[in-house]
Amino acid sequence: MNQSDQYVTHQLAGRYLYWQRYVDDILFLSDDQGELRALAPLVAGFMQDELHIKLNPKKTLLQPLARGLDHLGYFFKPTHTTVRRRVMGNCQRKVDNLVAQPAASLQPEAACATVNAYLGHFNHAASRQLRTRVTGRISATPHLAARLEPNARHTKITLVKKSKKERTEEAHLAEDKIKEEFAVGLAFVDAEAARRRASLYLRHWFMGSF
């Protein structure tokens, strides 16, 4: 798309006050409606002739800023910015899936990354109630609240630190599992293989994994 950027910047300069392209979304701002109307076919013609790309007529819109601007996941108004409804719906479905997910299959790190991606997007808009609603559902779900917690401003969630007792129990379970695998393995290997297995086991233990 560099060709289109150069065309707009150098060949169409003076026909707009501001322009922006993000991937396949192009935005032009002007205080002259006539210039914008004349600009659209010029851009469309260049795209089709030089890049063999057609603008989607259903997604090409000319309107006053006072009506709002739906752009890049936000809805911009002269006085404030809100989150696009589709983005809010996607977030709600993600949270619904986390709430319905059994505690045993929950992956806290992945859940934390997913929710924080949406909260990070929401932070750039007037969204306090929305953020509070999302984090509130997590706090109200026992198996999520046990592993995830929001900060005071509801702008992100973090993993709940495990207690010393929980860490000790997990370490003991991991230790017992390795001991069991070690013992079972010795019954089916020759002496040399047993020696190597024992050496690996002791080295693993010495490294302090538990």
C-alpha positions in Angstrom: 0.0 0.0 0.0 3.0 2.3 -0.1 2.1 3.4 -3.6 -1.3 4.6 -2.4 0.2 6.4 0.5 2.6 8.2 -1.8 -0.2 9.1 -4.2 -2.4 10.5 -1.4 0.4 12.4 0.3 2.0 14.0 -2.8 -0.7 14.0 -5.6 -3.7 14.8 -3.5 -2.2 17.2 -1.0 -4.4 20.2 -0.4 -7.6 18.3 -0.9 -8.0 17.3 2.8 -7.0 18.5 6.2 -5.9 15.2 7.6 -5.7 11.6 6.4 -4.9 8.2 7.9 -4.5 4.6 6.7 -4.4 1.6 9.0 -4.1 -1.6 7.0 -7.2 -1.4 4.7 -9.1 1.4 6.6 -8.6 4.9 5.1 -9.8 8.1 6.7 -10.0 11.6 5.3 -11.0 14.7 7.2 -11.9 18.0 5.6 -13.9 21.2 6.2 -15.0 21.2 2.5 -17.7 18.6 1.7 -17.2 19.2 -2.0 -13.5 18.3 -1.8 -14.3 15.1 -0.1 -16.8 14.2 -2.7 -14.3 14.8 -5.5 -11.6 12.9 -3.5 -13.4 9.6 -3.3 -13.4 8.8 -7.1 -9.8 9.8 -7.4 -8.7 7.4 -4.7 -10.9 4.7 -6.0 -9.6 5.1 -9.5 -6.0 5.0 -8.4 -6.6 1.9 -6.3 -8.3 0.1 -9.2 -5.9 1.2 -12.0 -2.6 0.9 -10.2 -3.1 -1.7 -7.5 -6.1 -3.6 -8.9 -8.0 -3.1 -5.7 -11.6 -2.0 -5.5 -13.0 0.0 -2.6 -16.0 -1.5 -1.0 -18.9 0.9 -1.8 -20.9 -0.4 1.3 -18.1 0.6 3.5 -17.4 4.0 1.9 -19.1 6.7 3.9 -19.3 10.5 3.8 -20.8 12.2 6.8 -20.3 15.0 9.3 -18.1 14.3 12.3 -21.0 15.4 14.6 -22.7 12.0 13.7 -19.7 10.1 15.0 -17.0 8.1 13.4 -16.7 4.3 13.5 -13.0 3.7 13.1 -10.5 1.1 14.4 -12.7 -0.5 17.0 -13.9 2.8 18.5 -16.8 5.2 17.9 -15.5 8.8 17.9 -17.7 11.7 18.8 -16.7 15.4 19.1 -17.0 15.2 22.9 -15.9 11.6 23.7 -14.9 8.2 22.4 -16.7 4.9 23.1 -15.9 1.3 22.3 -17.4 -0.2 19.2 -20.4 -2.5 19.9 -18.9 -5.4 18.0 -15.8 -5.3 20.1 -17.8 -5.2 23.3 -19.8 -8.3 22.1 -16.6 -10.2 21.3 -15.3 -9.4 24.8 -18.5 -10.6 26.4 -18.3 -13.9 24.6 -14.7 -14.4 25.7 -15.7 -13.7 29.3 -18.7 -16.0 29.0 -16.4 -18.8 27.8 -14.1 -18.3 30.8 -17.0 -18.3 33.3 -18.4 -21.5 31.8 -15.0 -23.2 31.6 -14.3 -25.9 34.3 -11.8 -24.8 36.9 -9.6 -27.9 36.1 -9.1 -26.8 32.5 -8.5 -23.1 33.2 -5.2 -21.7 31.9 -4.7 -18.6 34.0 -2.0 -17.0 31.9 -3.9 -17.3 28.7 -7.1 -16.0 30.4 -5.2 -13.1 31.8 -3.7 -12.2 28.4 -7.1 -12.4 26.7 -8.9 -10.2 29.1 -6.1 -7.7 29.3 -6.1 -7.3 25.6 -9.6 -6.1 25.7 -9.1 -3.9 28.8 -6.1 -2.3 27.1 -8.3 -1.5 24.1 -11.1 -0.1 26.4 -8.6 2.1 28.2 -8.5 4.5 25.3 -12.2 5.2 25.5 -14.8 6.4 28.0 -15.3 2.9 29.4 -15.1 2.8 33.2 -18.5 1.1 33.5 -17.6 -1.4 30.8 -14.3 -2.3 32.4 -15.9 -2.6 35.8 -18.5 -4.9 34.4 -15.9 -7.2 32.8 -13.7 -7.4 35.9 -16.8 -7.7 38.1 -17.8 -10.9 36.3 -14.4 -12.4 36.9 -14.4 -11.4 40.6 -17.9 -12.9 41.0 -16.9 -16.3 39.5 -15.1 -18.4 42.2 -12.7 -20.4 40.0 -11.7 -17.2 38.2 -11.4 -15.0 41.3 -9.1 -17.7 42.8 -6.6 -17.1 40.1 -7.3 -13.7 38.6 -7.8 -10.3 40.2 -8.3 -6.7 38.8 -6.4 -3.7 39.9 -8.1 -0.8 41.7 -8.9 1.1 38.4 -10.1 -2.0 36.6 -7.6 -1.3 33.8 -5.9 -4.8 33.9 -6.0 -8.1 35.7 -3.1 -10.0 37.2 -2.5 -13.5 38.4 -3.2 -14.2 42.1 -0.1 -15.2 43.8 -0.3 -18.7 45.3 0.1 -19.1 49.0 3.2 -20.8 50.5 1.0 -23.8 51.4 -0.2 -24.1 47.8 3.3 -23.9 46.4 4.5 -26.5 48.8 1.7 -28.9 47.9 2.4 -28.6 44.2 6.1 -29.2 44.8 5.3 -32.3 46.8 3.0 -33.6 44.0 5.7 -33.0 41.4 8.3 -34.7 43.6 6.1 -37.8 44.1 5.4 -38.0 40.3 9.1 -38.0 39.5 9.9 -40.6 42.2 7.1 -42.8 40.8 8.4 -42.5 37.2 11.9 -43.2 38.4 10.9 -46.3 40.4 8.8 -47.7 37.6 11.6 -47.1 35.0 14.2 -49.0 37.0 12.1 -52.2 36.8 12.4 -52.2 33.0 15.9 -51.1 32.2 19.4 -52.6 32.4 21.9 -51.5 35.0 23.6 -48.9 32.8 20.3 -47.3 31.8 19.3 -47.3 35.5 22.5 -45.6 36.4 21.9 -42.9 33.8 18.3 -42.5 34.9 19.4 -42.2 38.5 22.1 -39.6 37.6 19.5 -37.5 35.7 17.1 -37.7 38.6 19.6 -36.6 41.2 20.9 -33.8 39.0 17.3 -32.6 38.4 16.8 -32.6 42.2 20.0 -30.8 42.9 19.1 -28.0 40.5 16.3 -27.0 42.9 13.3 -27.4 40.8 11.2 -28.0 43.9 
